[in-house]
């Protein structure tokens, strides 16, 4: 399974995390590492390049949104 995660600076206060490939049990940790690294920055997740996502990937999205909201991030 292949996955690439790129971070693009949108501005000084925000980034875009662009995810391309397959998000599943074997690749989800790579996305989580990037989200955790930038958790104090406004993050936009770009999943337009995802060819496949399983329930682990969907859980990643929900977990990330809830955790970031709890910290006051956008």
N, C-alpha and C positions, 0 to 999 in steps of 0.2 A: 504494500500500500504506500503510495507516495503522498507527501504533503509538504507544502511550502508555506511559511508564515513570514510575511514582510511587514515592516513597520514604516509608515510614511508620515513624516511630520506635516500636519495640517496647519498648525500654527504653534506659537510658543506654549500654548496651554492645551493643545489637543493633538491626537494622533489618529491615524487610520491603521487598523490591523487587518491586512489583506490575507485571507486564507484561501489557498488554491489546492485542490486535490480531494482526498477522501478523509473525512473526519469520522473516526471510529475508535474502538477500544485501544487499538495499537498506536494511534496518533494523537489522541486527545491531550495527552500530557504536554506535548510541544506547544499547543495553543494556550493551555493554562499557564505555562511558564512565562509566555510573553504578556498575557493579561496581568499576571501577578507582578511582573517587573514594572509595569506602567500603571498600576492601580491608583496612583495619586494624580493621574492625568485624565482628562476627558478622552474617552476611547470610543471610536466608531468601529464596529466590526463589519467588514466587507466580506460576505460569504458568496458573492456572485460567481466566484471561481470554483465552487464546490461541486464535484461531480457525484458525490455520494455522502450521505450522512446517516448514521444509525442512531439508535436511542441514546447511546453514550454521548454523541455529539449534540443532540437536542438537550440532554441534561446539562452539558457544558454551557450552552447558551443561557438556560434558565438559571443555573447556579451563578454564573458570572454576573448576570443582571441583578440578581438579588443581593449578592455580596457587594457589588459596586454601589448599589443603592444604599445599603447599610452604612457605607463609609462616607456617603454624601457625594460620591463621584457621579458623573453623568455619563 
